Amino acid sequence: MKNFVPIVDTLGSYNKSAFKGDLNAGVTVGIMLIPQGMAYAILAGLPPVYGLYASIIPLVIYALFGTSRQLAVGPVAMVSLLVVAGVGEFAEVGSARFIQLAILTALGVGLVQFLMGLFRMGFLVNFLSHPVLSGFTSAAALIIGASQIKNLTGLELTRTKQVQEIVIETFRRFTEIEPITAAIGIGSIAAIILIRKWKRTFPSALVVVVVGTVLTAMFGLNQHGVAIVGEIPKGLPTFSLEFLNLSDARILIPTVLIISLVSYMESIAVAKAIANKHGYKVDANKELIALGAANIGGSFFQAFPTTGGFSRTAVNDQSGANTTIASIISAAIIALTVLFLTPLFYYLPSAVLAAIIMVAVAGLFDISEMKHLWKTDKRDLAMLLATFIATLALGIEEGIAIGVVLSLVLVIYSSTKPHSAELGRLGDSKNYRNINRYTEAEVDDEVLIYRYDSSLYFANVEHFQESLFRIIEQRGEQLELVILDASAIHSVDSTGVHMLSEVIKDLRQRRIAFFIAGAIGPVRDKLKKCGIQEAMGEENFFFDVSGAVAYYKDQPERIKKTFSPCQTNV
Amino acid sequence: MKNFVPIVDTLGSYNKSAFKGDLNAGVTVGIMLIPQGMAYAILAGLPPVYGLYASIIPLVIYALFGTSRQLAVGPVAMVSLLVVAGVGEFAEVGSARFIQLAILTALGVGLVQFLMGLFRMGFLVNFLSHPVLSGFTSAAALIIGASQIKNLTGLELTRTKQVQEIVIETFRRFTEIEPITAAIGIGSIAAIILIRKWKRTFPSALVVVVVGTVLTAMFGLNQHGVAIVGEIPKGLPTFSLEFLNLSDARILIPTVLIISLVSYMESIAVAKAIANKHGYKVDANKELIALGAANIGGSFFQAFPTTGGFSRTAVNDQSGANTTIASIISAAIIALTVLFLTPLFYYLPSAVLAAIIMVAVAGLFDISEMKHLWKTDKRDLAMLLATFIATLALGIEEGIAIGVVLSLVLVIYSSTKPHSAELGRLGDSKNYRNINRYTEAEVDDEVLIYRYDSSLYFANVEHFQESLFRIIEQRGEQLELVILDASAIHSVDSTGVHMLSEVIKDLRQRRIAFFIAGAIGPVRDKLKKCGIQEAMGEENFFFDVSGAVAYYKDQPERIKKTFSPCQTNV
């Protein structure tokens, strides 16, 4: 029981001081969630109240099953963007059909995550490399930001997904900007930034919501061109399976898969960081199950996809959250809000919500990672920029898919031309190192020590042969022995075995002996199984290079005996 | 000049004895080519004379540019099958449109190979692993064999690509088999096999062609249901660019790409094997250029795609070919044939050509490779069988594509969960090996020596962390030092660097020191660049594990000093 529902374990040792922290954190995050939930719902293309619906049931379910004690689940910007990009292809944004598909997406995401957790497939997210995710996130931040210019300024922009078109049009039609709307929007951004600088856990978003709403109501700004949220329905989300439709489910598959991975990735990253800080462990597969259950349960109560978010989790932690009870308290605050407080938001200007979104995503644009990779890893920077550009130019889902495929292709490509080195002895030591790095390393004319820094498999057998024989040709007639330092060869496939036997045959024809040094267990097993060990002779395998050299030095004429004719058939 | 047209070099040292060998080989292969060329043209869905056309110009061009001295270029069974499978989707087999597209395919293949050679992209064929190619070839042999049952037995079978359907239908309609046709066909197979057993270089195919033709003409067997080749146009192939059509070119792209790779693969494999035997080298990229030029030039003279084939190259070599002059002599024989001898083939029974094809492809079904992999590498066997089944069930091009993608996915997958080991000391030696293999290896309670057998990159950083910390937890409180044996880590990407700095931070919090031993140059460079080396301290890098252990043993209290607070920010 404890194993599947961690909260049982939590409650066993729960006490008053833990509750005090949870209460403070739960209330703080709950208050933060009211405007954020509405803002992210608008970003996702849904009426604001759906952001509140998504902040009740999923939080409670995660609180029961989650292994992170501080993770704050709910609507997040990135997932909202993926919802509007994916679902927007099949239904008009904001329509009843759109809402139905968004909720169906939540069910799909929940099922995929739940099953991935059950079958322990959390490792799949490893294929989203850090540069790819960073490039994608930065591009998404720009796209989200650009999508909010409309609400922030009151400009009636042409509908487009192209960030540069939005920016150009904004500048071209600068004079058409609604002055009051823009003042509220930009003023809200400034206020949030200033309040955050002063105290990070203070509900800055709520402040601008209250001020903005009061000002609008007092001066009737909605009569002067300021767009307001308008009527928000009262009451808790109701249980409904109306959204369920198998033929719709099929068209949503790509969107569902991408949201499942991206949202899990965001959540597990922040959960692990917080867990490390507190010295406990989160279980990746249990997290998948908990997030999946939260999305499944949420979809039955009109929630769109949710996950654990960066900023609210940080606030939750800083406000003293000790257990997932804090999330239940946050959910209760939202539940009270939808029950009693929605009329208060009638005069809330849309520009305030746009300001909240813009501040939230500004932090996602990761220029420091780009600078860092420029200094340390140009190849990973190229990957980041490729994903960034593909996401901006081709679309959200296409961008991340291209990034993943590109990074896998590069892994394969670089393994076809791995590093290799000729080794020499350092002084009188037993250390043999790359002669191109250690110019003082000494080389015997009769012995070539060759290290190959990759597993041997079908895509690099050619490269192995070519680079080995290039050095052998350079060495010329004096060469008597080739020692392969196999310590970096961690596997050999059947094509590799075939190539090795060709190499041994070829070397025998040239009357050059062949030793293998430092091969790890699995490689020795494979060579034994395929008869290479027998063909070479057990005695020609060594623990390390120095052992192989010593064996040769001890009695160099011994190796000539090994060229008996019966052995030339490997 | 010599560098681009190797034949110039050849002629420089050409003499009478070399010519004697070339003459014998050229005539032998030329005579062999007459029936084989016609047979493979029929297999490719073309009138027989196109097989002769494809045996003139391509041979001469390869003779000028090729770096293999014995390779026999011309129509081969596998490429013919790919032509009929690919082109057959867009035109009715044997129609004028089909012929046009087949010749256009040759031009496309030539261009792709030529450009691949020019841009030194020969390494691309490395992605066709040995098991994938073997599974594909075996399936292709079955498909080719089944496609010839019709011609061999005179049965009018329903058109289908499914081997099992052809076999079932053959058995069901066993009584409808043309007795004389079947007798000629099966008799020819038996005769070829017997003659080959007696003397491999004897033109067995020509013998059955002559005997079959004479018998048919003498007894007028074509009046008794035996299908004959009929009239073959006289005269050399003419220069023509009528086939050229850009919109057709687009639809042929997948077929062209697959034929380019598969035909090059077959050719380079046999060229390398023969070159090894004679002690010279073939240049992979020049071979691509030569084969490309042969196909481009051939297409201008009505040739369909050609390449270097296994069996004729072996015969060429065994008959004494010394230089590519032999190929020019073969081409001359074929030219004389189309000029003067085509009327002689009027009564040639189709069943004889079917017999020639069947014997040729029987050798391609590679059961011994399957047996070998069953013993040595079950994973590669699974790959072979997957490609085999996909080719039979889904089609020629789909089969090979699935094989390639599957083998790449498996490479990636296995690198996400690489081998790793905890090491212990063997006796008093400096050798540290896997404690699960060497039960006598000794382990210190205070020191964990951990070896990770893969490069560190985004897809396995999770696995590294998890497997390392699993052992650390098992070790408990006594642990003071972790030594990472990095000798098998041949690269680290930015995600790997990030993870390593997390690991170091985490270990510092647990007051465990961290040494890296045996890291190769490129890895040390990377760690230096990213600041890991500085954060860890230069003195904590060692040539090998025994050096690291000695440093610790020498003064174990020294490592405790390294936990100064300023160092906890990696």
Interface residues (C-beta under 8 A of the other chain):
Chain A: F123 N126 F127 L128 S129 H130 P131 N276 G279 A284 H372 L373 K375 T376 D377 R379 D380 S407 L408 V411 I412 S414 S415 T416 K417 P418 H419 A421 L426 S429 K430 N431 R433 N434 R437 R451 D453 S454 S455 Y457 F458 A459 N460 V461 E462 H463 S487 A488 I489 H490 S491 D493 S494 T495 V497 H498 E502 D506 G518 I520 G521 P522 K526 K529 C530 F543 D544
Chain B: F123 N126 F127 L128 S129 H130 P131 N276 A284 H372 L373 K375 T376 D377 R379 D380 S407 L408 V411 I412 S414 S415 T416 K417 P418 H419 A421 L426 S429 K430 N431 R433 N434 R437 R451 D453 S454 S455 Y457 F458 A459 N460 V461 E462 H463 S487 A488 I489 H490 S491 D493 S494 T495 V497 H498 E502 D506 Q509 G518 I520 G521 P522 K526 K529 C530 F543 D544
